[in-house]
Amino acid sequence: ELFGKIAHRFSVYESRLEISAPHPYSRGINSIQFLYTDEGWKVFSIIWNDEIDTREIPDKYLPD
């Protein structure tokens, strides 16, 4: 999402101990905020939250 000089992006992540692991041991969502400055877009903050049994990633953020 974008409004003027601020932007927000959700991104889903998966974590694996080995690249060949068939399933991630955790996954979640990153929330990244950006600010447009005279030098261009800058990351202002990043926060994340792991998925748990009672808090699943919404389907709209998962790949088809």
N, C-alpha and C positions, 0 to 999 in steps of 0.2 A: 504494500500500500504506500501511496505517496501523497504528501500534502506539502506544497511549497518546498521548503528546504529540509524537510524531515521525511524519512522513509522507514518502513518496518517490513521485515521478512521473517516468516516462519520457515524452517527447514527441518526435515526429519533426518535423524542419524541412526545408524546401527553400529554396534561395537562387537568385534570378534577378536579372540585371542590369536587366531591364525587366519590368514587370508583364505585358506582352504576349508575352514569350518563351515559346515552346511547351514548353520543357523546362528544368528547373533546371540550373545549372552545378555545384551541389553539393547534397548532402543528408546528413543524419545524425540523431543522437539526442541530445537534451538529457536530462540527469539532474538533477532538481531536488529538493532536500531542504528540508523545512519543519519548523518548531518552533512548537508552540502556547505562547503566553505569556499573561500577564494581559490584554494588549491584543488578543489574537487570533492567527491564523496569520501567521507571518513566514517569508520565504524565508531559509534559513540558508546554502545554497550552490547554485551552478549550475555544472555542468561539461558539456562536450559533446565529441562525437567525430564527425568526418566519416566518411561511408561511402567505402570504397576498393574496388578490385577484389578484394582478398583479405579484405575485411571488409564484408559486405553486411548491410543492416538486416534482421532476422528478420521473416518474414511476419506474425507475430502483432502487430507494431507498425504495420503498413501498413494503410491503409483498404481495405475490401472492394471 
